[in-house]
Amino acid sequence: MCHSASKKVYSPREPEKSPFFQIVSKYFDEFERIYSEKYQKTYGFWRPVIRRSIDKFIKCGDLREGFARVKCTSCDKEMFVPFSCRQRCCCPSCHQKRVLLLAYHLGDEVIEQVPHRQFVFTIPKRFRIFFRYNRKLLGKLSLAAWETVRDVFIEECGCQEAYPGMISGVQTFGDLINFHPHIHALVPCGIFLKSGCFVPIDGIPTEKFLTLWQKKVFALLLNEDRITPELIADMSRWRHSGFSMDQSVYVEKGDNKGIQRIIEYMARCPFSLSRVIKLTDEGKVLYRTGKSNTVHFPILGDKTLKAGIKRNFEVFDPCDFLAEVTQHIPDRGEHQIRYYGWYSNKMRGQRTKRE
């Protein structure tokens, strides 16, 4: 539509004015220089993908780095639209565009019109370090979540020719951008038969999934030589082992907006520009969570703030903030969204070929 026929006028987003851009432009070179000395022990070896992603982010939305010339065929008005960087997990704008396109694609072409639930699988804190140092384990963690869903559903229906389905999103972050690997999954409330018929199965106790999930993760880490049988036996006796599984979010058949919200949540960027409160004159970064409860910010330098207090904000040094953010940048070719069972690429291809 011609912009002269509408009150809405395109305006550039001016990324250089965002607090995150200012933090990167001022402190990233220093962060990279001191990384091996200050951060390598905690965050692992420096990954070249971090520098490549940040370099592209700096150029995102900059007309000097290239643009498209757009012309309205009705009124001949023209505008320049700068190229975007299309980077994952470090450019909130480009990442959000990816998320929206993914949600439309899944909703229109992949997801069946049946009831779904959101499953969330988490692991104990003591195991998180394994996935920080070896990111390939994240894919195996997603596979363990799928095997848990598949085995429970097949056992519940008692049919080996049943096909559960799952779309999983691998997340590595918590509310305060701390490293917290876990799996979000969109799962149909039932199984599919080879003919395409859907058989609803709902009301499976969460404990059934949780018990198997714990066994799958133990087996994964044992096979990777990360833990010992003695540790498994010890943790299995604990009342609270640190494993959890939630399936409380239910989406009815035909609720396309509900499905879209879950997909956007599964694939969201690790941090949000709206949560970066400000970059202070002292060089501190104030970052808050999405929690609704109100907490007053302490005066910077207040020594009474102790670790472990529940709060909806964090105060970072700029380089510490960059260390937290950049640890969530995926390696090249690392899949964050995975498809299993009825929703796998193989089965969808077979169905398309038959049709």
Steps between C-alpha positions, in 0.01 A plus 500: 500500500625847418607676816340824377161328520555403861588687818772244578842603376808277501767619738842335542552324832838673563676206668800710602280673761419179689682433830626164372660659193673752725629224727635300206660797325670624817603180677511202262866543398600515866281197574671296228845612616450390863286194423770233532619640832168585666224292338645192335495288814128566554365530147734270307742575217440800279278407204573687173126510425465764773720754321341425161148545639580824682677648197189438290275637774694828505427542126132408531268779387792720383431656160873526439521120502243456223131554444203420280330776303124466536256681269121523523338417167202723578660831593866448403617578853836339584687401813822325594471194724836393652604137497467298820761271653268196545697383803355268763500579871705818481279729289156524664342655190621238251438218746141615550446500125623140489262410781197649325582327172546172685165539676319564171677210329421250776144619540422490128701202376606269782273492805184291480162633611489297822537587871857561619689546824820684575754276675794648690792274598771623739810346656687547831733799533800275555461360145479835318876542476529195272280667239681832525835344411362257240215653300450180299340354812211746460377307195526175692305655788222588255506143370467368857190717547350360179574139599326568831185628326506224239545212742230621740241553226572166331480319833176681580328400174659152484561520124840494330350641179411824680679824414528772765637836391708778650659831408769597748677827569841484666544790742822574685392801705306595809316824579821680595686362191685252720594166344202270550467228233150357474251382241166653401286275284166515320337156517166378355270360769491155344647287223458473125442181306668433167171582328513850647225444756558667835433312822473738798685399817501749784520496876829308521651572845798733498689261730506241223684737268726629778618156608595404145655841430732459796607155378564629148722786619692274735559256213611782269758643741620155603556408136695824454720419803380810683363323805548168679258222597567590864379855443184371331429267792558783745279755319225245445453484878454875534153630562566800273746398230477825302319348202163646408239465229192715442206444264246742645463725193219365281395630157168391357444392140472802272663743742755623247589808702578282802728283286673807362562639850662174612723485191610859549579425864693183408717678242536843663825695526703439820471867598266788431586863432197602706657333803830690476395782730799720427875530472599725789766770496707274725496233229254266673228308315159465668304204367161380622294187448148476365352432844212724599599546863654837577844520660679827572848525353775529760751779489794388289779382724266401782683219679187374677377327180573132553501215251202271510240770571208465260468813289390607156816687399877471481781756496786412263837640412494549120748221426318264736176582318663422165631172639149398605340603170757357259505156663154444349608565139471160327780355294466502126261224393376442855127428489284667763167368367467124443224282359416146607256220425190605308649849459842384380621606156506136389138424587373831365685430175348155477151640554553768236622240252193279557268797464 
